[in-house]
Amino acid sequence: MKNRHVVLALASLLVLGTLGCGSSATEVQIGAILSMEGRAAPYGQSIWQGMQVAMDEINAAGGIDVGGNGTMLPMSIAMRDDKSDPQVAMRHARELIALELPVVIAADSSEIALAIAPLFQEAEVIFMSPSASTPKLSEEGDYVYRNYPSDALEAVNMATHIYNRASIHEIAIVASQSAYGMGVKNAFFSRFRMLGGTVTIQASFPTEAEDVSVHIESLSDADFDGIFLAGYSSEIATVAHAARDAGIDVPLFGTGAILTEELVELGGDAVEGLVFPSPLFDPASEIDESRRFVAAYEERFGNSYDVYAAHGWDAVKIIAEAIQENGLRPEEIRFYLDAMNPFEGAAGSTSFDDKGDVRKFHRMFVIQNGQAVPVAMGGGA
């Protein structure tokens, strides 16, 4: 991967000569590849709704002043449904690259992010993921960004909470065999052991497995004081049911990929008391961008907003800001993203490190009476 700081100096020379780029265009068009169908659809649909609300607000204000040259252009998004299939996503990625779009906001799952990020890196098109969290994405190149935190950071926060706050020092890990599940499992395992904890047993199950009871059987003969469940909402709900049906009654801990409504609907009483991390999203925040997001989202879609919709909103607004400040070319946008001041958005403060990863922390939540309550306010393990 290129050194971003070296490229930064070179890009500044380009920007000086290309601020007028795009003056002949009639609109600012970017791309999107998200899951409207399949396993990742709840995430993709939420992100897409947040993106649409952001685009509507931008256009209602007159559009984007590209490069600050006084020419306001409306924004549009060329949206593609990857159907939660990496192969379909790769086909759409090539289509959008052929359209010569400067930016594509894509990948609601780690599998899809890892499949298509190399295509955008090779084409030198900005790739921004609002939810993919696999640590492997950090090494995909200097056109690859995400405004959702890496599993590496999530694992540090979760392991520290379990070991220090919950005082659980012996734990079992049950993980989905997806790229996301394995990524967060490995990161958690390393951090928990570093703290002095013991992972007494590990089990894994195929992605989207409807019955995981056979994979839970091995836990019956092991000693542990809690279970870390690495996977998506539906998978965590399935494992929680299997664990409770097997008579395993210890605290459960989940991942940052949880959608509360889906988890509770599928998990019921089995997920009551489950603790999980989530990037900061406070619908009651007094930050202007967050207040505008909540108001605009409620007007169009009701109050179904969540942390993924907030990250979709932020991704669009950050890209729009980059285009307005520096111009339409991918290298101009990249130059801005690498050096930008923290963006205070719907999902908290966003800035990027030298690998394109967001600098962002998590807060712990616990499921109580079917609701996700901040641990600091509602207690929990």
JODA-V621134 format. One record per residue. N is the residue number from 1. RES is the residue in three letters. SS is DSSP state (alpha for helix, beta for strand, coil for the rest). PHI is phi as a letter, one per 30 degrees, with the letter a starting at -180 (999 if undefined). PSI is psi in degrees with one decimal (none if undefined). Layout:
n=N res=RES ss=SS phi=PHI psi=PSI
n=N res=RES ss=SS phi=PHI psi=PSI
//
This chain:
n=1 res=MET ss=coil phi=999 psi=141.3
n=2 res=LYS ss=coil phi=d psi=151.7
n=3 res=ASN ss=coil phi=d psi=118.5
n=4 res=ARG ss=alpha phi=d psi=-32.4
n=5 res=HIS ss=alpha phi=d psi=-31.5
n=6 res=VAL ss=alpha phi=d psi=-45.5
n=7 res=VAL ss=alpha phi=d psi=-32.7
n=8 res=LEU ss=alpha phi=e psi=-46.5
n=9 res=ALA ss=alpha phi=d psi=-39.5
n=10 res=LEU ss=alpha phi=d psi=-40.7
n=11 res=ALA ss=alpha phi=d psi=-31.5
n=12 res=SER ss=alpha phi=d psi=-32.4
n=13 res=LEU ss=alpha phi=d psi=-37.8
n=14 res=LEU ss=alpha phi=d psi=-41.8
n=15 res=VAL ss=alpha phi=d psi=-38.8
n=16 res=LEU ss=alpha phi=e psi=-32.0
n=17 res=GLY ss=alpha phi=c psi=-1.9
n=18 res=THR ss=alpha phi=b psi=18.7
n=19 res=LEU ss=coil phi=d psi=-24.2
n=20 res=GLY ss=coil phi=d psi=-1.2
n=21 res=CYS ss=coil phi=e psi=134.8
n=22 res=GLY ss=coil phi=j psi=-0.7
n=23 res=SER ss=coil phi=d psi=-20.8
n=24 res=SER ss=coil phi=c psi=-4.9
n=25 res=ALA ss=coil phi=d psi=156.7
n=26 res=THR ss=coil phi=c psi=-12.0
n=27 res=GLU ss=beta phi=a psi=162.8
n=28 res=VAL ss=beta phi=c psi=111.1
n=29 res=GLN ss=beta phi=c psi=130.6
n=30 res=ILE ss=beta phi=b psi=171.9
n=31 res=GLY ss=beta phi=c psi=165.4
n=32 res=ALA ss=beta phi=b psi=137.4
n=33 res=ILE ss=beta phi=b psi=110.5
n=34 res=LEU ss=beta phi=b psi=164.1
n=35 res=SER ss=coil phi=c psi=110.3
n=36 res=MET ss=coil phi=c psi=-14.3
n=37 res=GLU ss=coil phi=b psi=164.1
n=38 res=GLY ss=coil phi=i psi=-172.5
n=39 res=ARG ss=coil phi=e psi=-38.3
n=40 res=ALA ss=coil phi=d psi=4.2
n=41 res=ALA ss=alpha phi=e psi=-40.5
n=42 res=PRO ss=alpha phi=e psi=-34.0
n=43 res=TYR ss=alpha phi=d psi=-47.9
n=44 res=GLY ss=alpha phi=d psi=-42.1
n=45 res=GLN ss=alpha phi=d psi=-41.0
n=46 res=SER ss=alpha phi=d psi=-46.0
n=47 res=ILE ss=alpha phi=e psi=-44.9
n=48 res=TRP ss=alpha phi=d psi=-39.3
n=49 res=GLN ss=alpha phi=d psi=-43.4
n=50 res=GLY ss=alpha phi=d psi=-39.2
n=51 res=MET ss=alpha phi=d psi=-43.0
n=52 res=GLN ss=alpha phi=d psi=-40.6
n=53 res=VAL ss=alpha phi=d psi=-39.4
n=54 res=ALA ss=alpha phi=d psi=-44.7
n=55 res=MET ss=alpha phi=d psi=-40.7
n=56 res=ASP ss=alpha phi=d psi=-41.3
n=57 res=GLU ss=alpha phi=d psi=-42.0
n=58 res=ILE ss=alpha phi=e psi=-46.4
n=59 res=ASN ss=alpha phi=d psi=-33.0
n=60 res=ALA ss=alpha phi=d psi=-25.9
n=61 res=ALA ss=coil phi=d psi=4.2
n=62 res=GLY ss=coil phi=j psi=-6.5
n=63 res=GLY ss=coil phi=j psi=-151.4
n=64 res=ILE ss=beta phi=c psi=129.7
n=65 res=ASP ss=beta phi=d psi=91.5
n=66 res=VAL ss=alpha phi=d psi=119.0
n=67 res=GLY ss=alpha phi=i psi=12.8
n=68 res=GLY ss=alpha phi=i psi=28.7
n=69 res=ASN ss=coil phi=c psi=6.8
n=70 res=GLY ss=coil phi=i psi=-0.4
n=71 res=THR ss=coil phi=c psi=108.6
n=72 res=MET ss=beta phi=d psi=125.0
n=73 res=LEU ss=beta phi=b psi=139.8
n=74 res=PRO ss=beta phi=d psi=157.2
n=75 res=MET ss=beta phi=c psi=141.8
n=76 res=SER ss=beta phi=b psi=159.2
n=77 res=ILE ss=beta phi=b psi=120.9
n=78 res=ALA ss=beta phi=d psi=101.7
n=79 res=MET ss=beta phi=c psi=137.2
n=80 res=ARG ss=beta phi=b psi=137.7
n=81 res=ASP ss=beta phi=c psi=117.3
n=82 res=ASP ss=coil phi=d psi=-3.5
n=83 res=LYS ss=coil phi=h psi=27.0
n=84 res=SER ss=coil phi=i psi=25.2
n=85 res=ASP ss=coil phi=c psi=117.3
n=86 res=PRO ss=alpha phi=e psi=-34.6
n=87 res=GLN ss=alpha phi=d psi=-40.8
n=88 res=VAL ss=alpha phi=d psi=-40.8
n=89 res=ALA ss=alpha phi=d psi=-39.1
n=90 res=MET ss=alpha phi=d psi=-38.9
n=91 res=ARG ss=alpha phi=d psi=-43.5
n=92 res=HIS ss=alpha phi=d psi=-36.1
n=93 res=ALA ss=alpha phi=d psi=-43.6
n=94 res=ARG ss=alpha phi=d psi=-36.6
n=95 res=GLU ss=alpha phi=d psi=-45.5
n=96 res=LEU ss=alpha phi=d psi=-33.3
n=97 res=ILE ss=alpha phi=d psi=-40.1
n=98 res=ALA ss=alpha phi=d psi=-25.6
n=99 res=LEU ss=coil phi=d psi=-6.0
n=100 res=GLU ss=coil phi=i psi=39.0
n=101 res=LEU ss=coil phi=d psi=143.9
n=102 res=PRO ss=coil phi=d psi=-25.3
n=103 res=VAL ss=beta phi=b psi=141.8
n=104 res=VAL ss=beta phi=b psi=122.7
n=105 res=ILE ss=beta phi=c psi=119.5
n=106 res=ALA ss=beta phi=a psi=166.2
n=107 res=ALA ss=coil phi=i psi=96.0
n=108 res=ASP ss=coil phi=c psi=-2.9
n=109 res=SER ss=coil phi=b psi=155.6
n=110 res=SER ss=alpha phi=d psi=-35.6
n=111 res=GLU ss=alpha phi=e psi=-45.9
n=112 res=ILE ss=alpha phi=d psi=-38.4
n=113 res=ALA ss=alpha phi=e psi=-45.6
n=114 res=LEU ss=alpha phi=d psi=-28.0
n=115 res=ALA ss=alpha phi=d psi=-37.6
n=116 res=ILE ss=alpha phi=c psi=-19.9
n=117 res=ALA ss=alpha phi=e psi=-42.2
n=118 res=PRO ss=alpha phi=d psi=-30.7
n=119 res=LEU ss=alpha phi=d psi=-42.1
n=120 res=PHE ss=alpha phi=d psi=-35.8
n=121 res=GLN ss=alpha phi=d psi=-45.0
n=122 res=GLU ss=alpha phi=d psi=-37.9
n=123 res=ALA ss=alpha phi=d psi=-7.1
n=124 res=GLU ss=coil phi=h psi=49.3
n=125 res=VAL ss=coil phi=c psi=136.5
n=126 res=ILE ss=beta phi=d psi=127.5
n=127 res=PHE ss=beta phi=c psi=124.1
n=128 res=MET ss=beta phi=b psi=119.2
n=129 res=SER ss=beta phi=c psi=129.6
n=130 res=PRO ss=coil phi=c psi=7.7
n=131 res=SER ss=coil phi=a psi=-16.7
n=132 res=ALA ss=coil phi=d psi=132.3
n=133 res=SER ss=coil phi=b psi=2.4
n=134 res=THR ss=coil phi=e psi=134.1
n=135 res=PRO ss=alpha phi=e psi=-24.7
n=136 res=LYS ss=alpha phi=d psi=-24.3
n=137 res=LEU ss=alpha phi=d psi=-23.1
n=138 res=SER ss=alpha phi=d psi=-22.4
n=139 res=GLU ss=alpha phi=c psi=11.6
n=140 res=GLU ss=coil phi=d psi=-13.0
n=141 res=GLY ss=coil phi=k psi=173.1
n=142 res=ASP ss=coil phi=c psi=8.1
n=143 res=TYR ss=coil phi=c psi=6.1
n=144 res=VAL ss=beta phi=c psi=123.5
n=145 res=TYR ss=beta phi=b psi=162.3
n=146 res=ARG ss=beta phi=a psi=138.3
n=147 res=ASN ss=coil phi=c psi=11.7
n=148 res=TYR ss=coil phi=c psi=136.6
n=149 res=PRO ss=coil phi=d psi=150.6
n=150 res=SER ss=coil phi=d psi=152.6
n=151 res=ASP ss=alpha phi=e psi=-28.1
n=152 res=ALA ss=alpha phi=e psi=-42.4
n=153 res=LEU ss=alpha phi=d psi=-41.1
n=154 res=GLU ss=alpha phi=e psi=-43.3
n=155 res=ALA ss=alpha phi=d psi=-38.9
n=156 res=VAL ss=alpha phi=d psi=-47.0
n=157 res=ASN ss=alpha phi=d psi=-43.0
n=158 res=MET ss=alpha phi=d psi=-45.8
n=159 res=ALA ss=alpha phi=d psi=-40.5
n=160 res=THR ss=alpha phi=d psi=-40.3
n=161 res=HIS ss=alpha phi=d psi=-47.0
n=162 res=ILE ss=alpha phi=d psi=-44.9
n=163 res=TYR ss=alpha phi=d psi=-46.0
n=164 res=ASN ss=alpha phi=d psi=-49.3
n=165 res=ARG ss=alpha phi=d psi=-46.6
n=166 res=ALA ss=coil phi=d psi=-11.5
n=167 res=SER ss=coil phi=h psi=38.0
n=168 res=ILE ss=coil phi=c psi=119.3
n=169 res=HIS ss=coil phi=c psi=-7.5
n=170 res=GLU ss=beta phi=b psi=122.7
n=171 res=ILE ss=beta phi=b psi=154.6
n=172 res=ALA ss=beta phi=c psi=150.7
n=173 res=ILE ss=beta phi=b psi=129.1
n=174 res=VAL ss=beta phi=b psi=120.4
n=175 res=ALA ss=beta phi=b psi=144.2
n=176 res=SER ss=beta phi=d psi=147.0
n=177 res=GLN ss=coil phi=d psi=15.1
n=178 res=SER ss=coil phi=d psi=165.9
n=179 res=ALA ss=alpha phi=d psi=-38.0
n=180 res=TYR ss=alpha phi=d psi=-50.6
n=181 res=GLY ss=alpha phi=e psi=-45.7
n=182 res=MET ss=alpha phi=d psi=-37.4
n=183 res=GLY ss=alpha phi=d psi=-48.8
n=184 res=VAL ss=alpha phi=d psi=-31.6
n=185 res=LYS ss=alpha phi=d psi=-47.6
n=186 res=ASN ss=alpha phi=d psi=-41.1
n=187 res=ALA ss=alpha phi=d psi=-41.0
n=188 res=PHE ss=alpha phi=d psi=-45.8
n=189 res=PHE ss=alpha phi=e psi=-47.9
n=190 res=SER ss=alpha phi=d psi=-45.3
n=191 res=ARG ss=alpha phi=d psi=-41.6
n=192 res=PHE ss=alpha phi=d psi=-42.1
n=193 res=ARG ss=alpha phi=d psi=-35.4
n=194 res=MET ss=alpha phi=d psi=-33.9
n=195 res=LEU ss=alpha phi=d psi=-14.8
n=196 res=GLY ss=coil phi=j psi=1.7
n=197 res=GLY ss=coil phi=d psi=165.0
n=198 res=THR ss=beta phi=b psi=128.0
n=199 res=VAL ss=beta phi=c psi=104.8
n=200 res=THR ss=beta phi=d psi=-27.1
n=201 res=ILE ss=beta phi=a psi=148.8
n=202 res=GLN ss=beta phi=b psi=144.9
n=203 res=ALA ss=beta phi=b psi=153.2
n=204 res=SER ss=beta phi=b psi=161.7
n=205 res=PHE ss=beta phi=b psi=153.1
n=206 res=PRO ss=coil phi=d psi=146.1
n=207 res=THR ss=coil phi=e psi=135.0
n=208 res=GLU ss=coil phi=i psi=20.4
n=209 res=ALA ss=coil phi=d psi=133.5
n=210 res=GLU ss=coil phi=d psi=-24.6
n=211 res=ASP ss=coil phi=b psi=114.6
n=212 res=VAL ss=coil phi=c psi=12.1
n=213 res=SER ss=alpha phi=e psi=-37.1
n=214 res=VAL ss=alpha phi=d psi=-28.6
n=215 res=HIS ss=alpha phi=d psi=-16.5
n=216 res=ILE ss=alpha phi=d psi=-20.3
n=217 res=GLU ss=alpha phi=e psi=-36.4
n=218 res=SER ss=alpha phi=d psi=-20.3
n=219 res=LEU ss=alpha phi=d psi=-20.1
n=220 res=SER ss=alpha phi=d psi=-31.0
n=221 res=ASP ss=alpha phi=c psi=5.9
n=222 res=ALA ss=coil phi=c psi=157.5
n=223 res=ASP ss=coil phi=c psi=125.3
n=224 res=PHE ss=coil phi=a psi=160.6
n=225 res=ASP ss=coil phi=c psi=1.6
n=226 res=GLY ss=beta phi=a psi=164.9
n=227 res=ILE ss=beta phi=b psi=129.4
n=228 res=PHE ss=beta phi=c psi=121.3
n=229 res=LEU ss=beta phi=c psi=115.1
n=230 res=ALA ss=beta phi=c psi=106.2
n=231 res=GLY ss=coil phi=l psi=-169.7
n=232 res=TYR ss=coil phi=d psi=172.2
n=233 res=SER ss=alpha phi=e psi=-51.3
n=234 res=SER ss=alpha phi=d psi=-36.7
n=235 res=GLU ss=alpha phi=d psi=-41.3
n=236 res=ILE ss=alpha phi=d psi=-40.3
n=237 res=ALA ss=alpha phi=d psi=-42.6
n=238 res=THR ss=alpha phi=d psi=-44.4
n=239 res=VAL ss=alpha phi=d psi=-39.1
n=240 res=ALA ss=alpha phi=d psi=-44.0
n=241 res=HIS ss=alpha phi=d psi=-45.8
n=242 res=ALA ss=alpha phi=d psi=-40.2
n=243 res=ALA ss=alpha phi=d psi=-44.9
n=244 res=ARG ss=alpha phi=d psi=-38.2
n=245 res=ASP ss=alpha phi=d psi=-28.3
n=246 res=ALA ss=coil phi=d psi=2.5
n=247 res=GLY ss=coil phi=i psi=13.6
n=248 res=ILE ss=coil phi=d psi=112.4
n=249 res=ASP ss=coil phi=b psi=69.7
n=250 res=VAL ss=coil phi=b psi=163.3
n=251 res=PRO ss=beta phi=e psi=142.8
n=252 res=LEU ss=beta phi=c psi=143.5
n=253 res=PHE ss=beta phi=b psi=137.2
n=254 res=GLY ss=coil phi=c psi=-162.9
n=255 res=THR ss=coil phi=c psi=173.5
n=256 res=GLY ss=coil phi=d psi=-3.0
n=257 res=ALA ss=coil phi=d psi=9.0
n=258 res=ILE ss=coil phi=d psi=131.5
n=259 res=LEU ss=coil phi=c psi=112.1
n=260 res=THR ss=alpha phi=e psi=-47.2
n=261 res=GLU ss=alpha phi=d psi=-44.3
n=262 res=GLU ss=alpha phi=d psi=-43.5
n=263 res=LEU ss=alpha phi=e psi=-47.7
n=264 res=VAL ss=alpha phi=d psi=-39.8
n=265 res=GLU ss=alpha phi=d psi=-42.9
n=266 res=LEU ss=alpha phi=d psi=-32.1
n=267 res=GLY ss=alpha phi=c psi=-27.9
n=268 res=GLY ss=alpha phi=h psi=-136.7
n=269 res=ASP ss=alpha phi=d psi=-23.4
n=270 res=ALA ss=alpha phi=d psi=-26.2
n=271 res=VAL ss=alpha phi=c psi=3.0
n=272 res=GLU ss=coil phi=d psi=128.4
n=273 res=GLY ss=coil phi=j psi=-5.7
n=274 res=LEU ss=coil phi=d psi=134.9
n=275 res=VAL ss=beta phi=c psi=137.7
n=276 res=PHE ss=beta phi=b psi=155.5
n=277 res=PRO ss=beta phi=c psi=153.1
n=278 res=SER ss=beta phi=b psi=139.3
n=279 res=PRO ss=beta phi=e psi=148.2
n=280 res=LEU ss=coil phi=d psi=122.9
n=281 res=PHE ss=coil phi=b psi=112.8
n=282 res=ASP ss=coil phi=c psi=101.5
n=283 res=PRO ss=coil phi=e psi=-20.0
n=284 res=ALA ss=coil phi=c psi=7.3
n=285 res=SER ss=coil phi=e psi=146.4
n=286 res=GLU ss=coil phi=c psi=-1.5
n=287 res=ILE ss=coil phi=d psi=132.7
n=288 res=ASP ss=alpha phi=e psi=-46.5
n=289 res=GLU ss=alpha phi=d psi=-39.7
n=290 res=SER ss=alpha phi=d psi=-40.9
n=291 res=ARG ss=alpha phi=d psi=-40.4
n=292 res=ARG ss=alpha phi=d psi=-39.7
n=293 res=PHE ss=alpha phi=e psi=-51.5
n=294 res=VAL ss=alpha phi=d psi=-45.9
n=295 res=ALA ss=alpha phi=d psi=-45.3
n=296 res=ALA ss=alpha phi=d psi=-38.9
n=297 res=TYR ss=alpha phi=d psi=-44.5
n=298 res=GLU ss=alpha phi=d psi=-38.4
n=299 res=GLU ss=alpha phi=d psi=-36.5
n=300 res=ARG ss=alpha phi=c psi=-41.6
n=301 res=PHE ss=alpha phi=b psi=-0.4
n=302 res=GLY ss=coil phi=i psi=-162.5
n=303 res=ASN ss=coil phi=c psi=31.8
n=304 res=SER ss=coil phi=d psi=12.9
n=305 res=TYR ss=coil phi=d psi=151.0
n=306 res=ASP ss=coil phi=b psi=-173.4
n=307 res=VAL ss=alpha phi=d psi=-28.4
n=308 res=TYR ss=alpha phi=d psi=-39.3
n=309 res=ALA ss=alpha phi=d psi=-39.8
n=310 res=ALA ss=alpha phi=d psi=-39.0
n=311 res=HIS ss=alpha phi=d psi=-32.7
n=312 res=GLY ss=alpha phi=d psi=-44.0
n=313 res=TRP ss=alpha phi=e psi=-50.7
n=314 res=ASP ss=alpha phi=d psi=-40.2
n=315 res=ALA ss=alpha phi=e psi=-45.3
n=316 res=VAL ss=alpha phi=d psi=-43.4
n=317 res=LYS ss=alpha phi=d psi=-36.5
n=318 res=ILE ss=alpha phi=d psi=-44.2
n=319 res=ILE ss=alpha phi=d psi=-42.2
n=320 res=ALA ss=alpha phi=d psi=-40.9
n=321 res=GLU ss=alpha phi=d psi=-40.9
n=322 res=ALA ss=alpha phi=d psi=-42.4
n=323 res=ILE ss=alpha phi=d psi=-40.7
n=324 res=GLN ss=alpha phi=d psi=-39.2
n=325 res=GLU ss=alpha phi=d psi=-38.7
n=326 res=ASN ss=alpha phi=b psi=-25.5
n=327 res=GLY ss=coil phi=k psi=-178.3
n=328 res=LEU ss=coil phi=c psi=-18.4
n=329 res=ARG ss=coil phi=d psi=144.6
n=330 res=PRO ss=alpha phi=e psi=-39.6
n=331 res=GLU ss=alpha phi=d psi=-29.7
n=332 res=GLU ss=alpha phi=d psi=-41.0
n=333 res=ILE ss=alpha phi=d psi=-42.3
n=334 res=ARG ss=alpha phi=d psi=-41.0
n=335 res=PHE ss=alpha phi=e psi=-42.5
n=336 res=TYR ss=alpha phi=d psi=-46.4
n=337 res=LEU ss=alpha phi=d psi=-38.7
n=338 res=ASP ss=alpha phi=d psi=-27.9
n=339 res=ALA ss=alpha phi=c psi=2.6
n=340 res=MET ss=coil phi=d psi=150.7
n=341 res=ASN ss=coil phi=d psi=157.7
n=342 res=PRO ss=coil phi=e psi=131.8
n=343 res=PHE ss=beta phi=c psi=119.0
n=344 res=GLU ss=beta phi=c psi=101.7
n=345 res=GLY ss=beta phi=c psi=-165.2
n=346 res=ALA ss=coil phi=d psi=-31.3
n=347 res=ALA ss=coil phi=c psi=32.2
n=348 res=GLY ss=beta phi=j psi=-163.9
n=349 res=SER ss=beta phi=d psi=134.8
n=350 res=THR ss=beta phi=b psi=127.0
n=351 res=SER ss=coil phi=b psi=161.7
n=352 res=PHE ss=beta phi=c psi=144.7
n=353 res=ASP ss=coil phi=d psi=-172.1
n=354 res=ASP ss=coil phi=d psi=0.6
n=355 res=LYS ss=coil phi=c psi=8.7
n=356 res=GLY ss=coil phi=i psi=8.1
n=357 res=ASP ss=beta phi=d psi=142.8
n=358 res=VAL ss=beta phi=d psi=144.6
n=359 res=ARG ss=coil phi=c psi=99.7
n=360 res=LYS ss=coil phi=a psi=144.4
n=361 res=PHE ss=coil phi=c psi=168.2
n=362 res=HIS ss=beta phi=c psi=160.0
n=363 res=ARG ss=beta phi=b psi=146.3
n=364 res=MET ss=beta phi=d psi=137.5
n=365 res=PHE ss=beta phi=b psi=155.5
n=366 res=VAL ss=beta phi=b psi=141.5
n=367 res=ILE ss=beta phi=d psi=115.7
n=368 res=GLN ss=beta phi=b psi=122.8
n=369 res=ASN ss=coil phi=h psi=39.6
n=370 res=GLY ss=coil phi=i psi=9.6
n=371 res=GLN ss=beta phi=b psi=152.4
n=372 res=ALA ss=beta phi=c psi=117.2
n=373 res=VAL ss=beta phi=c psi=133.0
n=374 res=PRO ss=beta phi=e psi=133.2
n=375 res=VAL ss=alpha phi=e psi=-39.0
n=376 res=ALA ss=alpha phi=d psi=-29.1
n=377 res=MET ss=alpha phi=c psi=-37.4
n=378 res=GLY ss=alpha phi=c psi=3.5
n=379 res=GLY ss=coil phi=i psi=-151.5
n=380 res=GLY ss=coil phi=j psi=172.9
n=381 res=ALA ss=coil phi=d psi=none
//
